[in-house]
Amino acid sequence: MSMHVSSNDAYAAPVTPPAVLTLQHGLLWLMGMGGAIVFIEPSPYEIFTLTAVVVFAASGLRMQLSFMPLALLLFAINLGYSICAAWLLDQKPIVYWILTSWYMAITALFIAMVVSEETETRLRYLRSGLIAGAVIASLAGIAGYLRLAPGEMFTLYGRAAGTFKDPNVFGAFLVLPALFCLQSVVSDGLGRTLRSTVLLGIITLALLLAFSRAAWGLLALTSAFMLLLMVLTSQSYRQRSRIIVMAIAAVIVVAMVLVILLQFDFIRDMFQQRASFDQQYDEGRFGRFGRHLLGAQMALDLPLGIGPLQFSKFFPEDTHNSYLNAFMSGGWIAGVCYPALVFTTAWIGFRYIFIRTPWQRPYLAVFSAYLGTVGEAFIIDTDHWRHFWLMLGLVWGMVVATQRYVATAQHRSALQTEKDASTMGWQPR
């Protein structure tokens, strides 16, 4: 599209008082930052999100028809969970699990509604908060790994966990902020590039020390995919060339840093252990992938599943597969609706990659991270990751904003055509 329309002009939103606007933006930043501090319950993310829901609702946040498919699928998934957990509600962990699932669904819908309006500005505050939170969590993880923090604080099983309870979730969370920083490195001015390079270095080092194979692969694949999309959507040869050159330079720097780090025995030993594909818990009839096959057979025979948190009572470990877990925890209702939601979001997201909007760049980062997490969900449970539902909501919100943006641009183009025709003294048919 050659026409540029301001994102604020694309939707006639009610005028919000400056003080309320400042509060809204501050809460969005705190939500992004708070998502990185989840080793305490309730986490700051919960507090800031619930506060934001109240503030935005009081300011006139509206439910749009475009979000009805999202709302219905979220409702159906959690209805399935609730039905299958009915006989287990005397157990507090089950009640907490169900409440968390409903809460995650509400946050995804809330984020989508928020980002669909004032998209460019609100994304900027969320992005800034996410990067700040990632840096805080990364520094904590690095400090913990280097024994600069007392005891096992910020580590687990000799791996950096930062302000998370699990190194795998810690590593996965860092991917989206890392992509945001990488975008700045390959496309912004010198000052921002240098600052983002430092931040990217901190986040990448922490992600490496988390020793999560899934997170390593996720960062590598999503970075390559995002950079490819940035090249394809660049507006000039010079911009494309810079992205390619900076990407190659980044790969060389990462490789050099990795070589240096592997000179230290305590890093090399853990790296060799974690990098191996020959992991005992993956192999055998009851290994990770064996459980997937056995669980799939159970799912076909159990329309009501077995209920949340019950899989490990039949097998040595949890499902480590979000799609299988949907069948096991929520029966056929959740088992069908969960992948329907996840893959429908991915399909819709693909359709809007190449539409030029003021928020196209962050959209590429969010969509790349979301798509990578969708793939990761085949080997790990992502269905209660706060940042997964944040990304899902962001994709829906930006898609709806883009639809409105395109419709507004087309409408203005039609009006301009009529105006030009009228000036020339003839009317178009």
N, C-alpha and C positions, 0 to 999 in steps of 0.2 A: 504494500500500500504506500503510495507516495504522499498521501494526505496525512498531516499530523494533527491530532486532536488532543487537547489537554485532558489528562485523566480525570481532572476535577469537573471538566465540562461534560464528560460523557454520562454523567448521572446527576440529576438535580436533587441533591441531598439536602435535607433541612439544615439551616444554619446552626452551628453548634457554638455556644459561648466559648471564648478563648480559654478561660480557666478549665472548662470541662474538656476541651480539646487537648490541653496540656496534660491533664490527668489521664486521658485515654492513651496518649502516646507514651507517657511514662509507664503505664501498666503494661503496654505491649512490650516495651523494652524489658521490664522486669519479668514478664512471662518468658521471654526468650532467654534471659539470663538464668532465671530460676529453674528452667528445665535441665540445667547442668548440675543441680545440687539435689540429689534424690537419695542420699544415703541416710536421711532422716525422714521420719513420717510424723505428720504430713509434711511433704516437701514444700519449699517456698513456691514451687510451681503451682501447687494446688491452691495455696493462699492467694497468690496474685491472679490466677485464672478465675477463681470464684469472685474475687473483687471486681475483676474486669467484666465478668458477665453481668453483675449488678449495675455497674457504671454504664456500660454500653446499652443495656436494656432500658435503663432510665433515660438514656439520651435518644431513644427512638429507633433502636436497631430493629430491622424488619425481616421477617421470614418471607423469602421470595419463592415463587412457584418453581423456579429453576432448581431449588434445593430439595424438592419433594422426593425425587428418586433417592438421593443421599439419605434423607431422614427416614424414609420407609425401609431401606435396606439396613440401616443402623438399628432401627426398631426391631426388625425381623430377626436379626442376628442375636440381639440381647434377649428377645422373647424366647428364642430357642434355648439359650443358656439358662434362663430363669426356669423354664419348664423342666429341663433335664436336671436342674439342681434342687427341685422342690423337695425331694426326699432326703436331701443332705443339709437342709438349712439349720439344723441343730448344731452344725459345726461352724465355728467362727471363721476359720480360713475360707470356707466356701462362701459364706455371706459376704466377706470382704472382697473375694474374687468377683462375685456378681456385681456388687456395688461399683467396683473399679471398672468393670466392663461398661456399665451404663454411664459412668462418669467420663470414660474415654470417648464414648460415642457423642456425648453432649459437647465435649471440648472440640471434637472434630467439626461438628455442625456449627458451633460458635465461631471457630476460626474461619470457616468458609464464609459465614455471613459477614464477619468483620472485614475480611480482606477484599470482599467483593465491592466494597465502597472505599473511596479514598485510597485506592489500591497502592499506588506508588509510594505515598507517604507512610502508610501503615506498614508496608513491607520493609521500608527502610529502618523503622524502629525495631521491628522484630528481628531483622537481620543483624543489626548492631548488637542487640541483646544476646542473640545466639552466639555470636563471635566472642563477646565478652565472657559469657558463661563457659564457652569451650576453652578459652585461655585460662580461666580460673581453675577449671577441672583439670586441664592439662598440667598446669604448674603444680597442682596438688599431687597428681599422679607421678610426675617426674620426681618431686621431693620425696614421695613415699618410696619410690623404687630405689632412690639413692640413699635411703635410710636417713634422710634429713628430718623426717617426722617420727614421732615416738611409736614404738611397737610396729604393728602391722597396719597402722593408719594409712589409708589411701592405697593399700595394696591387698591382694588376695592370691594365695598360692604362689607367691613370688612374682606376680604380674601386677603392673600398674592398674589400679581401678579408679584412681582419682576420687571424685565425690560421688561415685556410683557404688552399688553393692556387687556388681559383676563386671569383670574386665571386658567381657564380650559386648555388653550393652554400652559400656564406656567407650570402647573403640567405635562401635556403630554410630553412637551419638556424634562423635567428632567429625564424621564424614561430611555432613552438610555444611557446617561452619568452615571446614577445610576447602570445600568447593567454592564458597563465597570468597574466601581469601585468594584462592587460585585465580578466580575471575579477575580480581583486582590486580594481581601480579601481572597477568598477561595483557591487560587492556587499559589500565589507568595511567595517570601521569606519574612522574618520577617520585614525588613525595609519597603518594598513596601506595605506589608499587613497593617502595622500600619498607614502609610500615607493614603492609600486608605480607611481605616476604618474611619479616621477623615473626609475625603472628602465625603464619603458615608453618614456619620451622618449628615453633613451639608445639603446635597442635600435632604435626606429623611425628615429631619425636615421641610425644606421649602416646600416640596411636601405635607406634612401633613397639613401645615398652609394654603395651597392653597384651602383646603376644597373642592377638586374636587373628587366626588365619582368615576367618570370615571378614573381619574388618579390613585386613590388608587387601584382600581381593576386592572388597567393596570399594575402597578408596581408589585402587588402581583402575578398575573397570569404569566406575562412574566419572572419574577424572577424564579418562580417554573419551568416553561418550559425550560428556559435556563440552570438551574442547572441540570435538568434531562438529557438534551442533553450532558452537560459536563461530567456527570457520565457515560453515554452510550459511549462517545467517548474517555474516559480516557484510557491511555496506561498501567496503572498499578493499582493493588489493593490498594496500598498505596495512590495513587492520588485520587482514587474514595472514599476511606475512609475519606481522609481529606476534600474533598468537602462536603460530607454528614455531618460530624461533625461540620464543620464551618457553614454550612447552618442552622443546628439546633441551634447552638449558636447565629447566627444572628437573628433568629426568636425570641429566648428568650429575647435577648437584646432589640429588637424593641418592644416586648410586655411590657417589664419593663418600657421603656421610655414612651410608650403610657400611661401606668397606671399613671406615675408621672405627665405627662402633663395634664391629665384629672382631676387632683386635682385642677387646676386653673379654676375658674368659667368662665372666658372669652373664654377659649379654650373649656371647656366641653359643654357650651351652643351651640356654633357654631357647634361643632362636632355632637352633638345629632340632631341638625336641619338638617345638611347636610347628616348624615348617614341614615336618615329615607328614606324609599322607598315611603312614602306617601307624594309625592310632588304635589302641586296643578297644576303646569304647565305640569305634565306628564299625568294627568287624564282627563277624559271627552272626548266628541266627538271631540273637537278641541285641546285636549292636545297633547303632543309630539307624542304618538303612534296613537292617533286618526287621527292626521294630516298625518301620514305615510300612513294609509289606504286610506284616501280621496285623497291624492296626487297621490298614485299609480293608482287610478281610473281615475284621470285627465290625467296621463301620457299615458294611453292606448288610450285615445281619441284625444291626441294632438301630432302628429308626429313632430311638430316644437316647442314643449314645450311652455313655457310662457316667456322665456328670463331670464337672470341673475338678481338676486335681486328683482324678482317680486313675489315670493311666499308669502312674508309677506303682500302683498296687497290683497291676497285672504284669508289668515288665520292670526290668532293673532301673530304668530311668524314664524321664518324661518323653513326650513325643518328639521334641526337637523338629517339629514341622507344624507351622501355624495352620495349614489347611487341613491336615489330619486332626489337629487339636480341635478345630471347629466342629468336625464330625463327632469326635469323642466327647467334647464338653457340651455341645448343643444339639446333638442329633442331626437328622437330615435337614432340619430348618436352617440352623446355623451353618451346617456343612455345605449347603448349596448357596446360601446368601452371602457368606463371608468371601469366598472366592469371586462371586458375582460382583460384589462391591469393589474388591481389590483390582480385578482385571478390567472391569468397566471403567474405573478411574484411570487406569493406565491407557486404555484405548482412547478415551476422551482426551486425555492429556496429549497423546500423540498428534491429535488433529490440530492442536493450536501451537505447535512448536514454531512454525514458520510465519506466524502472524506478527507483524512488527507493532509492538506496543511499548509504552514507556517502561513497562516492567518485564520486558522480554528476557533480559539478562538474568535477573533472579529466578524467573520462571524456569529457565534452562537448568539452573543449579538445583532447584527444588525437584523438578521432574526427574532429573538424572538420579538424585539421591533416592527419591521415592521408588523409581523403577528398580534400582539396585536392591533396595530393601525387600521389594516384592519377590525378587529372585532369592535373596538370602532366607526368606521365610520358608523355603523348602527344606532348609537344614537347621533351622533354629526357631524358637518360639518368639515371634515379634509382636504378638497380638496384644500385649500389655505394655509395649514401649510407648512412652509419652510422645517421643519425637516422631514415631511412625504416624500416629493419629494427627499430630501437628502437620506433618507433610501432606497427609491425605486431605486435610481441611484446606491447606494452602493451595493445593492443585485445584480443588473444586472452586475455591474463591476466585482464583486468578482466571479460571476458565469462564466463569460467569461474568467477571469484569471484562474479559476480552470479547465475549459475545456482545455485551452492551457497547463496548468501544467500537466494534466493527459496525454495529447497527447505527450508531450515532454518526460515524463517518460517512456511511452510505446515505443516510438521511440528509446530511449537510451537503453532500455532493449533489443529490437530487435537487435540493433547494437552490443551490448555486446554478445548476443547469437551467432551471426554470427562470431564475433571475436574469441570466445571460440571454436566454431566448426572448424574454420580455423586453429587454433593453434593445435587442436587435429588431424587435417589431414582429416576431413570429412566435407561435406557441408549439412546443413539441407534442406529437400525437401521444 
